[in-house]
Amino acid sequence: MNALRVLLLLSMLLAGTAQARLSIEITQGMEGAMPIAVVPFGWSGPGAPAQDLADIIRTDLARSGQFAPLEVPRLPQLPVDGRDVNFNLWRGVGSDSLVIGRLELRDGRYQVQFQLFDTVRGVQLAGYTMQADAARLRRVAHQIADIIYQRLTGQRGAFDTHIAYVTVENLEAGKRRFRLEVADADGHNEQVILNSGQPLMSPAWSPDGRRLAYVSFEGGRSMIYVQDVASGQRKKVAEFAGINSAPDFSPDGQRLALTLSRDGNPEIYVLELDSGRLTRVTQHYAIDTEPVWTPDGRALYFTSDRGGRPQVYRVRLDAAGRPLDTPQRVTFEGIYNASPALSADGKRLAMVHGDGNRFRVAVLELETGTLRVLTETRLDESPSFSPNGAMVLYATEVGDRGVLEAVSADGRARQRLRLNKGDVREPAWSPFFGE
C-alpha cells in the first residue's frame, strides 16, 4: 500500500479475506515466446510420485512469459532418457528446446535426473542429478526451471524465490484478522508469519532472505519489527512517538531506512539495527517517505511532496548514513510518482505513476530517463522487482477485490495471483536465497 496514504490516514483497512493459497492465472503471454517441450518425468516407485515435476517446471516457464510450452497431448514421444530422443520429431512440432527427466524413490529419498536439449542442433545443454525428500521436491522443480531459464535466456531464473504479502479476514462483530504470509513465488507452500488483530503492512526482505521487516499497528499505533522467517523470533526496532513506517534493509542488512515523525513531520531516517543509532536524512516541511536503498548503499530514493505533488527524489549518503547533498528530484513525467522500487542492478526504478484518476505501475530507465507504463489497471500499489529484474510484482484491484499481479519489465507478459476468497495486498518479492 502506498505509504503516503498511510501517513495521511487513508485506506488503511482493507476488504476482508479468507486465508487460502494464491492461485496464478496467466493473463497475457509474450508474443514470440520460445517454444519448449517438457516431457512428463519417468517414475520408479510405488503409487504416484509426490509431485508432478514436469508440470511445475512447465508452469514456471510459461508464467515467465519467455516460453511457450507445448501441451502434453502434442508431444510426439515421451522419452525419459536422452538416448531415446528423436530430434527430427521435435523439430517437426516446432519445439526448439526439450526437457526430459526421471524420478526415482530410493530408501525414502527421491533422486531426480533431468536433461535439457537443443533440438535444432541435437545437443544437450544441461543435465543434472539431484536428491531430495518429499517436502523438498517442489523446490527441486523450481531449481530445474531456474537452470533451464538461465541456459536459454542468459539471465538467472527467479522461480526458487519467495513472496511476502498481507491478507485480511473478516471476523464476527466487525473485527478483522490480518496475516503476514510468505509463499513460494508461484503461490504454493504458504506460511503464516504473523497473525494480528491490527493492521500489518510494508513487508521488506533482508538481503539474505532470512528476515522480514514490517509495520504492525498492535497496541493501536505503528511500530516496526524485524522477524526471522524460519524461527518466528522477532524484535521491535522502532516505536518512536508518531509514525513509524516504510522500512527497507540496507544492502549489508545492518541498517534500516525508515520514515519517522518523531520530530513532528514525516522524515527519512537510517537506523543501525545492532546499536539502535538513528541518523536523520531529510529535513523538510513536506512529507518524505518510502525510502529504498541503492544496491551500493550510498544513496536512497524516496517519495516526497516537497514540490507540491508526490514525486521520487534521490539523496546521496556518507558511510554513516548522513546526507551528502540536497535531495534531487528524479521523476518529472506525470502528476504523481510514488512507492519507488529499485531493480537489483540499480538501473531501473519501478513506481506507482498517476496521471489523474489512474494509478499504474511504471518503470523508469535511470540512465536514459525513459518512463514506460506497464499496467492497464487503475489502482496499483506496492511494486516490487523480482530479484533478476525480469518481473514486477504489485497489488491492484480487480472486480472490487485486492489481487496481486506480476508484469514483465517490458510489459509484454502478465500474470494474476489471487486468493480463492478475499483480498491480498502489500507484496514484496524476496532476493535470491543466501544473498
C-alpha positions, 0 to 999 in steps of 0.5 A: 500500500502506498505509504503516503496514504498511510501517513495521511490516514487513508485506506488503511483497512482493507476488504476482508479475506479468507486465508487460502493459497494464491492461485496464478492465472496467466493473463497475457503471454509474450508474443514470440515466446520460445517454444519448449517441450517438457516431457512428463518425468519417468517414475520408479516407485510405488503409487504416484510420485509426490509431485508432478515435476514436469508440470511445475517446471512447465508452469514456471516457464510459461508464467515467465512469459519467455516460453511457450510450452507445448501441451502434453497431448502434442508431444510426439514421444515421451522419452525419459532418457536422452538416448531415446530422443528423436530430434527430427520429431521435435523439430517437426512440432516446432519445439526448439528446446526439450526437457526430459527427466526421471524420478526415482524413490530410493530408501525414502529419498527421491533422486531426480535426473533431468536433461535439457536439449537443443533440438535444432542442433541435437545437443544437450545443454544441461543435465543434472542429478539431484536428491531430495525428500518429499517436502523438498521436491517442489523446490527441486522443480523450481531449481530445474526451471531456474537452470533451464531459464538461465541456459536459454535466456542468459539471465538467472531464473527467479522461480526458487524465490519467495513472496511476502504479502498481507491478507485480511479476514473478516471476523464476527462483530466487525473485527478483522484478522490480518496475516503476514504470509510468505509463499513460494513465488508461484503461490504454493507452500504458504506460511503464516508469519504473523497473525494480528488483530491490527493492521500489518503492512510494508513487508521488506526482505533482508538481503539474505532472505532470512528476515522480514521487516514490517509495520504492525499497528498492535497496541493501536499505533505503528511500530516496526519489527524485524522477524526471522522467517524460519524461527518466528523470533522477532524484535521491535526496532522502532516505536518512536512517538508518531509514525513509524513506517516504510522500512527497507534493509540496507544492502549489508542488512545492518541498517534500516531506512525508515520514515519517522515523525518523531520530530513532528513531520514525516522524515527519512531516517537510517537506523543501525539495527545492532546499536539502535543509532538513528541518523536523520536524512531529510529535513523538510516541511513536506512529507518524505517517505518510502525510502529504498536503498541503492544496491551500493548503499550510498544513496536512497530514493524516496517519495516526497511532496516537497514540490507540491505533488508526490514525486521520487527524489534521490539523496546521496549518503556518507558511510554513516548514513548522513546526507551528502547533498540536497535531495534531487528530484528524479521523476518529472513525467506525470502528476504523481510518482510514488512507492519507488522500487529499485531493480537489483542492478540499480538501473531501473526504478519501478513506481506507482505513476498517476496521471489523474484518476489512474494509478499504474505501475511504471518503470523508469530507465535511470540512465536514459530517463525513459518512463514506460507504463506497464499496467492497464489497471487503475489502482496499483500499489506496492511494486516490487522487482523480482530479484533478476529484474525480469518481473514486477510484482504489485497489488491492484484491484480487480472486480472490487477485490485486492489481487496481486499481479506480476508484469514483465519489465517490458510489459509484454507478459502478465500474470494474476495471483489471487486468493480463492476468497478475499483480498491480498495486498502489500507484496514484496518479492524476496532476493535470491536465497543466501544473498 
